[in-house]
Amino acid sequence: MDMAQSSEHLCYVRCNFCNTVLAVGIPCKRLLDTVTVKCGHCSNLSFLSTKPPIQAPEKKHRLPSAYNRFMKEEIQRIKAANPEIPHREAFSTAAKNWARYIPNSSEGSVSNGSNNVRN
């Protein structure tokens, strides 16, 4: 009897139809296959994949770009100056300011244009 137990892998499966928990002995030679399991209570067929699930690789978190940092700070600045402004309008204004932004200037501010949106 020890030999029969060591040649099988015991799995527990919940029937998709009646929620009965089934104990299934899978032969070791079939551990990498999909096994069909018939519920003894309702006769529903379930398919048990004995392969380990494939996990997606972890995404590396990138550092915020210059645009991301500028937009975050600029939206906060615009909303601090005008708390009643809708977020959509603040974002649009910040995007227009980014178009005029000179990243390597002495102040790192918006260029001096006649339609400067920055307050």
C-alpha angles and dihedrals in degrees: 000000000000089000092055092049094049092051092056134064116216117223132176118222129184114221109242091217109042101014092235112155110234126199108218125190109208119194111241090237089062097047093111095048134084108255126206113224124193117206112235091209104050102007092237115155117231128183118224118199108204093189114106112254115260111242122210114243115260114263116237112235111234124215114252113270123236088261092053093049092046094048093049093050094040095050089049090049093048093047091047090054092045113020093180095060114113114245092240092057092045090051092049091050091047090050090052089050090051089056088059095038118123105201097191098045120118093257097027088230139134118294120256103258129152092246095047107162096192114108 
